[in-house]
């Protein structure tokens, strides 16, 4: 059996996959790679914290909601290439 991937690896892979979708022409978005920043936070910025009293089902639900992608556009930033330097 192979080693399980860490949350850091999974988080980074998830972010990289989204960046690929934004860049690859087949998806019709075509944002140049130099205009994208990817960050994976693993378990360090959860949307919902797991509490000691949580049931196993609640823990699973919270962990699933924490596996997410957040996309932010920086105010004033132009995402699509304009051909201008």
Residue frames relative to the residue before (quaternion, step in Angstrom):
aa qw qx qy qz dx dy dz
X 1.0000 0.0000 0.0000 0.0000 0.00 0.00 0.00
X 0.4407 -0.6874 0.5148 0.2613 3.55 -1.09 0.75
X 0.5842 -0.5650 0.4450 0.3760 3.52 -1.28 0.30
X 0.4834 -0.6483 0.5034 0.3043 3.56 -1.06 0.77
X 0.4801 -0.6613 0.4920 0.3003 3.56 -1.06 0.71
X 0.4838 -0.6541 0.4986 0.2992 3.54 -1.13 0.68
X 0.6487 -0.5003 0.3919 0.4187 3.57 -1.27 0.28
X 0.5975 0.5588 -0.3603 0.4481 3.58 1.11 -0.67
X 0.6690 0.4966 -0.3023 0.4631 3.58 0.88 -0.92
X 0.6770 0.4972 -0.2941 0.4560 3.57 0.87 -0.96
X 0.6450 0.5251 -0.3134 0.4582 3.56 0.99 -0.85
X 0.6679 0.4952 -0.2893 0.4743 3.57 0.95 -0.88
X 0.6528 0.5108 -0.3137 0.4633 3.58 0.97 -0.82
X 0.6257 0.5337 -0.3310 0.4627 3.57 1.03 -0.79
X 0.6726 0.4868 -0.2931 0.4741 3.60 0.89 -0.92
X 0.6528 0.5150 -0.3148 0.4578 3.60 0.95 -0.85
X 0.6265 0.5401 -0.3405 0.4470 3.60 1.01 -0.75
X 0.6505 0.5021 -0.3186 0.4725 3.59 0.97 -0.80
X 0.6358 0.5221 -0.3302 0.4628 3.59 0.97 -0.80
X 0.6325 0.5259 -0.3374 0.4579 3.61 0.98 -0.78
X 0.6402 0.5203 -0.3297 0.4590 3.59 0.96 -0.83
X 0.6631 0.5044 -0.3092 0.4585 3.59 0.96 -0.81
X 0.7279 0.4597 -0.2404 0.4483 3.60 1.04 -0.72
X 0.6942 0.5209 -0.2929 0.4011 3.59 0.89 -0.88
X 0.5201 -0.6863 0.4203 0.2859 3.59 -0.77 1.07
X 0.5994 0.6004 -0.3729 0.3757 3.60 1.01 -0.66
X 0.6873 0.4623 -0.2864 0.4815 3.61 1.17 -0.43
X 0.4685 -0.7371 0.3945 0.2856 3.59 1.30 -0.08
X 0.5501 0.6073 -0.4149 0.3955 3.60 1.17 0.28
X 0.0343 -0.8855 0.4617 0.0405 3.57 1.03 -0.92
X 0.2752 0.7242 -0.5806 0.2503 3.61 0.71 0.97
X 0.4548 -0.6955 0.4755 0.2887 3.62 -0.70 1.00
X 0.6012 -0.6176 0.3885 0.3259 3.56 -1.02 0.87
X 0.6529 0.5266 -0.3288 0.4339 3.59 1.02 -0.71
X 0.6597 0.4846 -0.3105 0.4833 3.58 1.27 -0.15
X 0.6556 0.4858 -0.3038 0.4919 3.58 1.29 0.08
X 0.0961 -0.7452 0.6565 0.0669 3.53 -1.19 0.66
X 0.1098 -0.7955 0.5920 0.0684 3.54 -0.83 0.92
X 0.0201 -0.7803 0.6248 -0.0190 3.52 -1.11 0.80
X 0.1298 -0.7571 0.6358 0.0758 3.53 -1.03 0.84
X 0.1965 -0.8189 0.5329 0.0820 3.55 -0.82 0.98
X 0.3191 -0.7516 0.5112 0.2682 3.59 1.28 -0.14
X 0.7932 -0.2879 0.2111 0.4934 3.60 -0.80 -0.94
X 0.5069 0.7095 -0.3882 0.2982 3.60 1.23 0.12
X 0.7662 0.1984 -0.1727 0.5863 3.61 1.22 -0.10
X 0.0243 0.8372 -0.5452 0.0357 3.59 0.56 1.13
X 0.4711 -0.6279 0.5361 0.3105 3.54 -1.21 0.55
X 0.7898 0.1032 -0.0319 0.6038 3.55 1.06 -0.83
X 0.3125 -0.7615 0.5417 0.1705 3.55 -0.74 1.04
X 0.4055 -0.6800 0.5586 0.2473 3.54 -1.09 0.80
X 0.2062 -0.7887 0.5729 0.0848 3.58 -0.87 1.02
X 0.6623 -0.5299 0.3588 0.3898 3.56 -1.19 0.54
X 0.7318 0.4494 -0.2427 0.4513 3.58 0.95 -0.83
X 0.4556 0.7013 -0.4469 0.3175 3.60 1.25 -0.04
X 0.4577 -0.6577 0.5255 0.2861 3.53 -1.08 0.78
X 0.6643 -0.4966 0.3604 0.4269 3.60 -1.20 0.34
X 0.6465 0.5133 -0.3264 0.4604 3.61 1.00 -0.75
X 0.6485 0.5084 -0.3142 0.4715 3.58 0.98 -0.82
X 0.6215 0.5360 -0.3357 0.4622 3.57 1.00 -0.80
X 0.6519 0.5133 -0.3147 0.4610 3.59 0.90 -0.91
X 0.6643 0.5083 -0.3044 0.4557 3.57 0.93 -0.91
X 0.6663 0.4934 -0.3063 0.4677 3.59 0.91 -0.88
X 0.6522 0.5102 -0.3194 0.4608 3.58 0.92 -0.86
X 0.6408 0.5182 -0.3263 0.4630 3.60 1.00 -0.77
X 0.6717 0.4843 -0.3037 0.4712 3.62 0.96 -0.81
X 0.6403 0.5251 -0.3268 0.4555 3.59 1.16 -0.49
X 0.6026 0.5010 -0.3656 0.5021 3.61 1.23 -0.27
X 0.2965 0.7699 -0.4923 0.2774 3.51 0.07 1.29
X 0.3086 -0.6813 0.6234 0.2278 3.48 -1.39 0.16
X 0.1022 -0.7619 0.6361 0.0662 3.54 -0.96 0.88
X 0.1362 -0.7846 0.6032 0.0446 3.54 -0.85 1.00
X 0.0058 -0.8015 0.5968 -0.0372 3.54 -0.80 1.04
X 0.2252 -0.7298 0.6295 0.1427 3.53 -1.07 0.79
X 0.3890 -0.7090 0.5380 0.2378 3.53 -0.86 0.96
X 0.5459 -0.6439 0.4293 0.3211 3.54 -0.81 1.05
X 0.8183 0.2141 -0.1897 0.4986 3.55 -0.85 1.03
X 0.5609 0.6056 -0.4004 0.3980 3.61 1.20 -0.19
X 0.2644 -0.7275 0.6114 0.1645 3.53 -1.09 0.79
X 0.3078 -0.8013 0.4885 0.1568 3.56 -0.55 1.14
X 0.7248 0.4185 -0.2572 0.4831 3.57 0.95 -0.73
X 0.5472 -0.6166 0.4541 0.3379 3.53 -1.08 0.77
X 0.2245 -0.7901 0.5584 0.1158 3.57 -0.96 0.86
X 0.4962 -0.6576 0.4295 0.3699 3.57 1.24 -0.24
X 0.6079 0.5305 -0.3527 0.4739 3.57 1.30 0.01
X 0.4379 -0.6929 0.5092 0.2622 3.57 -1.10 0.68
